[in-house]
Amino acid sequence: MSKLAPIALFGALTFVTACDEINGERDAALVGAAIGCAAGYTLVNGRCVEGAIAGGVAGAVSQR
């Protein structure tokens, strides 16, 4: 695992905590995609795109 993965995960979590409020499905999908990308890269050996897709869908669905 590269040294970039923990930095990406920390950056995604910082982005989420910096948001005062999430307005709408689009914002929730973007936040979910960022977290999913970092998690996929870290936990599943560099699968950022797949994690971003799953995170984006989960974020959008959670706003309904």
N, C-alpha and C positions, 0 to 999 in steps of 0.2 A: 504494500500500500504506500502510495506516495505521501509526501509531506503536505501536499496541497489539499488533501481531503479534510483534515481537521480545520484548516483555514476556511474552506468553503462552507463547512457545517457551521462554524462560528459566525461567519458572515451572514448566512441565511437566518440564523436565530437572532442575530442582532437586528437584521432588517425587520423581522416580525415584531420584536419587542419595541422597535422605534415607531411603529405605526400607532397613531392615536386611536384611530378607528378604521375599520374596513368597510368601504361603501360599495355594496353591490357584488354581484357574482364575478365580474371581471377582476376586481381587486383581490377577492378571495382566491380566484384561480391563479393569479400571478404569484401570490404569497405561497400557495400550495405547491406550485411548480418550482419555485425557488427552494423550498424545503425538500421537496421530492428529489430534485436534482442532487442536492447535497447528500441526502440520505442514500440515494442510489449509487452515487459515486463512492461513498464511504463504505456502505454495508454490502454492496453487491458487485464489487470489483469493477468500478468505473462505468456503471450503467446509468449515467446522468440523464439521458434522453428518456429512457423508460420510466425512471423515477419522476421526472418532470411531468410526463403525461399522466401518470397515476396521481401525483400530487395535485395537479391542476384540476383534474376531474373531481377529486375528493373535495377540493376547496370550493369549486363551483356548486357541487351538490349540497354541501353543508350550509349554504346560504338560503336554501329553500325552506 
